[in-house]
Amino acid sequence: MKVIFKTSYDNDIDLHEDWWARGKLIALVAVMAVLPFVVGEYYLAEATNTLIWSLAGMGLMLLVGHTGQASLGHAAFMAIGAYTDAALMNIGVPWMVAFPLAALAAGLFGALVAIPAVRMSGIYLAIATLALFVIVEEMIIIMEPITGGVGGIFAPSITIAGVDFDRYTSLNNFYWLCLGVVVLVTWLYANLLRSPTGRSFLAVRDSEVSARALGINVTRTRSLAFGLSCAMTGLAGALMGHYISFFNYELFSVFISINLLLVVTIGGLGFIQGAFFGAILITAVPQLISILRDGLNSTTGIDLGSVPGLDTLIFSCILIGFIIYEPAGLYGRWLKMRAWVQLFPLARRDMFRRQKTYIKTERMR
């Protein structure tokens, strides 16, 4: 096991524990940057979709994984971001202005709604956010002059300094744009968690009573987390709108909210990396199911395409399996494997048994 010898207090506040950790992230970003030169257009489009889902997953991770608030309505904030960005660009606002304004609109709306909503917790908060999703869906239909109503709205092509970032004609540029946004948001997110604000989020998640005893305004902290979470999700919604190009309210259905919960739960609650692991799974599994379905049909003649809800059934089984056997998600499993390798041959087989059976008590009672 590696031991880091610290010679300065700067080592304690550094985002990365050493240059090796920093170098691995730089190498990963470099590999992602050269991806358009080594893969085809289809796989590059799927990688772009994964980046957008990762961004949306980080938005929900801030709320669920790092503040302990449940939400079933985050698809509504993706819709707000997408419609705000597209509507502003349709009236001539440049993308560099419309994109942050879309995040601001989603964040302000989320913070406004959070003022009464965050006084609830658990299943009651989840139901409240689900009701909010229904309200936003109806508002999109009612505000037809702006949103296009049932017919939908067109997201104009992104152009920055004369360079086209259209998803269909310049997929490479659009991929790099999404990658840049995700890298920037991830860096800001990681630094937020090290700040006093981020530590107050974690304190509220672990114990609201202890957080109040330390002088933290729990209601204000939860409202701030809700607003920031909605703003990040709004950014993902804006990129999703440009990725689809033409969309209506049906794109941001309740199944998007459920899939986002799958992203953060299966990926690993409480870890930024979990949003990326979950996004990879949520985008790769449908493609894998499609490939296996076509292979089964061509080899045995069995057509599973007529089976309704097959994808949902498989995702449900995966979620149940992770909740029962690996509550820490994919990233939690990776951490356990890494710890086992580092401690070998001193690692014990039952080293993580307590983690499987331990359930955090509800300290508010």
C-alpha positions as CSV (number, residue, x, y, z in Angstrom):
1,M,0.0,0.0,0.0
2,K,1.3,3.4,-1.0
3,V,2.0,5.9,1.8
4,I,2.2,9.6,0.9
5,F,4.7,11.7,2.8
6,K,3.3,15.2,3.2
7,T,5.7,18.1,3.5
8,S,3.2,21.0,3.4
9,Y,-0.3,21.8,4.3
10,D,-1.0,22.4,0.6
11,N,-1.0,18.6,0.3
12,D,-4.0,18.4,2.5
13,I,-6.1,20.8,0.5
14,D,-4.9,19.6,-2.9
15,L,-7.6,18.2,-5.1
16,H,-5.4,15.2,-6.0
17,E,-3.3,13.3,-3.5
18,D,-0.2,13.1,-5.7
19,W,1.0,13.6,-9.3
20,W,0.2,10.0,-10.1
21,A,-3.5,10.6,-9.5
22,R,-3.4,13.9,-11.4
23,G,-1.6,12.2,-14.3
24,K,-4.2,9.4,-14.6
25,L,-7.0,12.0,-15.0
26,I,-5.0,14.0,-17.5
27,A,-4.3,10.8,-19.5
28,L,-8.0,9.8,-19.3
29,V,-9.1,13.3,-20.7
30,A,-6.4,13.0,-23.4
31,V,-7.7,9.5,-24.5
32,M,-11.3,10.9,-24.6
33,A,-10.1,13.9,-26.6
34,V,-8.6,11.7,-29.4
35,L,-11.6,9.4,-29.5
36,P,-13.0,10.9,-32.7
37,F,-9.9,9.9,-34.6
38,V,-10.1,6.2,-33.6
39,V,-13.8,5.3,-33.6
40,G,-16.6,5.5,-36.1
41,E,-19.5,8.0,-36.1
42,Y,-22.0,5.7,-34.5
43,Y,-19.8,5.0,-31.4
44,L,-18.8,8.6,-31.2
45,A,-22.5,9.6,-31.0
46,E,-22.9,7.0,-28.2
47,A,-19.9,8.5,-26.4
48,T,-21.4,11.9,-26.7
49,N,-24.7,10.6,-25.3
50,T,-22.8,9.1,-22.4
51,L,-21.1,12.4,-21.6
52,I,-24.5,14.1,-21.5
53,W,-25.9,11.5,-19.2
54,S,-22.8,11.8,-17.0
55,L,-23.5,15.5,-16.7
56,A,-27.1,14.9,-15.7
57,G,-26.0,12.2,-13.3
58,M,-23.7,14.6,-11.6
59,G,-26.6,17.0,-11.1
60,L,-28.7,14.3,-9.4
61,M,-25.6,13.0,-7.5
62,L,-25.2,16.3,-5.8
63,L,-28.7,16.1,-4.5
64,V,-29.1,12.4,-3.7
65,G,-25.6,11.2,-3.1
66,H,-24.1,14.3,-1.4
67,T,-27.1,16.0,0.3
68,G,-29.4,13.0,0.9
69,Q,-32.5,14.3,-0.8
70,A,-34.6,12.1,-3.1
71,S,-35.9,13.3,-6.4
72,L,-38.1,11.7,-9.0
73,G,-38.6,14.9,-11.1
74,H,-35.2,15.9,-12.4
75,A,-36.3,15.3,-16.0
76,A,-38.3,18.5,-15.5
77,F,-35.2,20.5,-15.0
78,M,-33.5,18.9,-18.1
79,A,-36.6,20.0,-20.0
80,I,-36.3,23.6,-18.6
81,G,-32.7,23.8,-19.6
82,A,-33.4,22.4,-23.1
83,Y,-36.4,24.6,-23.8
84,T,-34.7,27.8,-22.4
85,D,-31.5,27.2,-24.5
86,A,-33.4,26.5,-27.7
87,A,-35.9,29.3,-27.2
88,L,-33.2,31.9,-26.6
89,M,-31.2,30.8,-29.6
90,N,-34.3,30.9,-31.8
91,I,-34.6,34.6,-31.1
92,G,-31.0,35.3,-31.9
93,V,-29.2,34.9,-28.6
94,P,-25.7,33.3,-29.0
95,W,-25.1,29.9,-27.6
96,M,-22.4,31.2,-25.3
97,V,-25.0,33.3,-23.6
98,A,-28.1,31.0,-23.9
99,F,-26.3,28.0,-22.4
100,P,-25.4,29.5,-19.0
101,L,-28.8,31.2,-19.0
102,A,-30.5,27.8,-19.4
103,A,-28.6,26.6,-16.3
104,L,-29.5,29.7,-14.5
105,A,-33.2,29.3,-15.3
106,A,-33.3,25.7,-14.2
107,G,-31.3,26.5,-11.0
108,L,-33.5,29.5,-10.1
109,F,-36.7,27.5,-10.7
110,G,-35.3,24.6,-8.7
111,A,-34.2,26.9,-5.8
112,L,-37.7,28.6,-5.8
113,V,-39.5,25.3,-5.7
114,A,-37.1,23.9,-3.1
115,I,-38.0,26.5,-0.5
116,P,-41.2,24.6,0.5
117,A,-40.2,21.2,-0.9
118,V,-37.0,20.7,1.1
119,R,-39.0,20.9,4.4
120,M,-40.1,17.4,3.5
121,S,-37.9,14.3,3.4
122,G,-37.8,10.8,2.1
123,I,-40.7,9.5,0.1
124,Y,-42.7,12.7,0.6
125,L,-40.0,14.8,-1.1
126,A,-39.8,12.3,-3.9
127,I,-43.6,12.5,-4.5
128,A,-43.4,16.3,-4.4
129,T,-40.7,16.4,-7.1
130,L,-42.8,13.9,-9.2
131,A,-45.7,16.3,-8.9
132,L,-43.4,19.1,-10.0
133,F,-42.5,17.1,-13.1
134,V,-46.2,16.9,-14.0
135,I,-46.6,20.6,-13.5
136,V,-43.6,21.4,-15.8
137,E,-44.9,19.1,-18.4
138,E,-48.2,20.9,-18.5
139,M,-46.5,24.3,-18.5
140,I,-44.6,23.2,-21.6
141,I,-47.8,22.4,-23.4
142,I,-49.5,25.6,-22.3
143,M,-46.6,27.9,-23.3
144,E,-47.0,26.9,-26.9
145,P,-45.7,30.2,-28.4
146,I,-42.4,29.7,-26.7
147,T,-42.0,25.9,-26.4
148,G,-43.9,24.8,-29.5
149,G,-46.4,22.9,-27.4
150,V,-47.1,19.4,-28.4
151,G,-45.4,19.9,-31.8
152,G,-42.0,20.6,-30.2
153,I,-39.2,23.0,-30.8
154,F,-36.0,23.0,-33.0
155,A,-32.7,23.5,-31.3
156,P,-30.5,25.6,-33.7
157,S,-27.0,24.6,-34.6
158,I,-24.3,25.8,-32.3
159,T,-21.7,28.2,-33.8
160,I,-18.8,29.7,-31.8
161,A,-16.4,32.1,-33.5
162,G,-17.5,30.8,-36.9
163,V,-16.9,27.2,-36.0
164,D,-19.9,24.8,-36.4
165,F,-20.8,22.5,-33.6
166,D,-23.8,20.8,-35.2
167,R,-24.5,17.3,-33.9
168,Y,-25.1,15.9,-37.4
169,T,-22.8,17.8,-39.7
170,S,-19.9,18.3,-37.2
171,L,-20.2,15.5,-34.7
172,N,-16.5,15.7,-33.8
173,N,-16.8,19.3,-32.8
174,F,-20.0,18.7,-30.8
175,Y,-18.3,15.8,-29.0
176,W,-15.4,18.0,-28.0
177,L,-17.8,20.7,-26.8
178,C,-19.7,18.2,-24.6
179,L,-16.3,16.8,-23.3
180,G,-15.1,20.3,-22.4
181,V,-18.4,21.1,-20.6
182,V,-18.3,17.8,-18.6
183,V,-14.6,18.3,-17.7
184,L,-15.2,21.9,-16.5
185,V,-18.3,21.0,-14.5
186,T,-16.6,17.9,-12.9
187,W,-13.7,20.1,-11.8
188,L,-16.0,22.7,-10.3
189,Y,-18.1,20.0,-8.6
190,A,-15.0,18.3,-7.1
191,N,-13.8,21.7,-5.7
192,L,-17.3,22.5,-4.4
193,L,-17.2,19.4,-2.2
194,R,-13.9,20.6,-0.6
195,S,-15.4,24.0,0.2
196,P,-17.3,24.8,3.4
197,T,-20.5,24.7,1.3
198,G,-19.8,21.2,0.1
199,R,-18.9,20.0,3.6
200,S,-22.2,21.4,4.8
201,F,-24.0,19.3,2.1
202,L,-22.3,16.2,3.5
203,A,-23.1,17.1,7.1
204,V,-26.8,17.5,6.3
205,R,-26.7,14.2,4.4
206,D,-25.1,12.3,7.3
207,S,-27.1,13.9,10.2
208,E,-29.3,16.9,10.1
209,V,-29.4,17.1,13.9
210,S,-25.6,17.2,14.1
211,A,-25.5,19.7,11.3
212,R,-27.9,22.0,13.2
213,A,-25.8,21.6,16.3
214,L,-22.8,22.8,14.3
215,G,-24.6,26.0,13.2
216,I,-25.6,24.9,9.7
217,N,-28.8,26.3,8.4
218,V,-30.3,23.0,7.1
219,T,-33.1,24.5,5.1
220,R,-30.9,27.0,3.3
221,T,-28.2,24.3,2.6
222,R,-30.8,21.9,1.1
223,S,-32.3,24.7,-1.0
224,L,-28.8,25.7,-2.3
225,A,-28.0,22.1,-3.1
226,F,-31.4,21.7,-4.9
227,G,-30.7,24.8,-7.0
228,L,-27.1,23.8,-7.9
229,S,-28.3,20.3,-8.7
230,C,-31.0,21.6,-11.0
231,A,-28.6,24.0,-12.7
232,M,-26.2,21.1,-13.6
233,T,-29.1,19.1,-14.8
234,G,-30.3,22.0,-16.9
235,L,-26.9,22.1,-18.6
236,A,-27.3,18.5,-19.5
237,G,-30.8,19.2,-20.8
238,A,-29.5,22.0,-23.1
239,L,-26.9,19.7,-24.6
240,M,-29.5,16.9,-24.9
241,G,-31.7,19.3,-26.9
242,H,-28.9,20.0,-29.4
243,Y,-28.1,16.2,-29.5
244,I,-31.6,15.4,-30.5
245,S,-32.0,18.6,-32.5
246,F,-35.8,18.6,-32.6
247,F,-37.8,17.6,-29.6
248,N,-41.0,18.0,-27.6
249,Y,-42.0,17.3,-24.0
250,E,-42.2,13.6,-24.6
251,L,-38.4,13.4,-24.8
252,F,-38.1,14.3,-21.1
253,S,-40.5,11.8,-19.7
254,V,-40.6,10.3,-16.2
255,F,-38.5,7.5,-17.4
256,I,-35.6,9.9,-17.7
257,S,-35.9,10.7,-14.0
258,I,-36.0,6.9,-13.3
259,N,-32.9,6.3,-15.5
260,L,-31.1,9.2,-13.7
261,L,-31.8,7.4,-10.4
262,L,-30.4,4.3,-11.9
263,V,-27.3,6.2,-12.9
264,V,-26.5,7.4,-9.4
265,T,-27.6,4.2,-7.6
266,I,-25.8,1.7,-9.8
267,G,-22.8,3.9,-10.4
268,G,-22.2,4.6,-6.7
269,L,-24.0,7.0,-4.4
270,G,-21.8,9.6,-2.9
271,F,-19.0,9.4,-5.6
272,I,-18.6,11.8,-8.5
273,Q,-17.1,8.8,-10.4
274,G,-20.3,6.9,-9.8
275,A,-22.1,9.3,-12.2
276,F,-19.8,8.3,-15.0
277,F,-19.9,4.6,-14.2
278,G,-23.7,4.7,-14.1
279,A,-23.9,6.7,-17.3
280,I,-21.8,4.2,-19.2
281,L,-24.0,1.4,-17.9
282,I,-27.3,3.2,-18.8
283,T,-26.2,3.9,-22.3
284,A,-24.3,0.7,-23.1
285,V,-26.8,-1.8,-21.8
286,P,-29.6,-0.9,-24.4
287,Q,-27.0,-1.3,-27.2
288,L,-25.8,-4.6,-25.8
289,I,-29.4,-5.8,-25.5
290,S,-30.0,-4.8,-29.1
291,I,-26.9,-6.6,-30.3
292,L,-27.7,-9.8,-28.4
293,R,-31.3,-9.7,-29.6
294,D,-30.3,-9.4,-33.2
295,G,-27.7,-12.2,-32.7
296,L,-30.3,-14.5,-31.1
297,N,-32.8,-13.8,-33.9
298,S,-30.3,-14.5,-36.6
299,T,-28.9,-17.7,-35.1
300,T,-32.0,-19.3,-33.4
301,G,-34.9,-17.5,-35.1
302,I,-36.2,-16.3,-31.7
303,D,-37.4,-12.8,-32.0
304,L,-37.4,-10.9,-28.7
305,G,-38.2,-7.6,-30.3
306,S,-41.9,-8.3,-29.8
307,V,-41.5,-8.7,-26.0
308,P,-42.7,-5.4,-24.5
309,G,-40.7,-3.8,-21.6
310,L,-37.7,-6.1,-22.0
311,D,-35.2,-3.3,-21.4
312,T,-37.1,-2.1,-18.4
313,L,-37.2,-5.6,-16.9
314,I,-33.4,-6.0,-17.3
315,F,-32.7,-2.6,-15.8
316,S,-35.0,-3.4,-12.9
317,C,-33.2,-6.7,-12.3
318,I,-29.8,-5.0,-12.4
319,L,-31.0,-2.4,-9.9
320,I,-32.4,-4.9,-7.5
321,G,-29.1,-6.9,-7.7
322,F,-27.0,-3.9,-6.9
323,I,-29.2,-2.9,-4.0
324,I,-29.1,-6.3,-2.5
325,Y,-25.5,-7.4,-3.2
326,E,-23.6,-4.1,-3.8
327,P,-25.2,-1.0,-2.3
328,A,-22.1,1.0,-3.0
329,G,-22.5,0.6,-6.8
330,L,-20.0,0.0,-9.5
331,Y,-17.5,2.5,-8.1
332,G,-17.8,1.0,-4.6
333,R,-17.0,-2.4,-6.1
334,W,-14.0,-0.9,-7.8
335,L,-12.8,0.6,-4.5
336,K,-13.1,-2.8,-2.7
337,M,-11.2,-4.6,-5.5
338,R,-8.5,-2.0,-5.3
339,A,-8.3,-2.3,-1.5
340,W,-8.1,-6.1,-1.8
341,V,-5.2,-5.8,-4.3
342,Q,-3.3,-3.3,-2.2
343,L,-3.7,-5.4,1.0
344,F,-2.9,-8.7,-0.6
345,P,-1.9,-11.1,0.9
346,L,-3.2,-9.6,4.1
347,A,-6.8,-9.0,2.8
348,R,-9.5,-11.1,4.3
349,R,-12.4,-12.6,2.5
350,D,-15.0,-11.0,4.9
351,M,-13.3,-7.6,5.0
352,F,-16.4,-5.8,3.7
353,R,-19.0,-7.9,5.4
354,R,-20.0,-5.2,7.9
355,Q,-20.5,-2.7,5.0
356,K,-23.1,-5.1,3.5
357,T,-25.2,-5.5,6.6
358,Y,-24.8,-2.0,8.1
359,I,-27.8,0.3,7.7
360,K,-27.6,3.9,8.8
361,T,-30.2,4.8,11.4
362,E,-32.7,7.7,10.8
363,R,-31.2,10.2,13.2
364,M,-34.1,12.6,12.8
365,R,-36.4,10.3,14.8
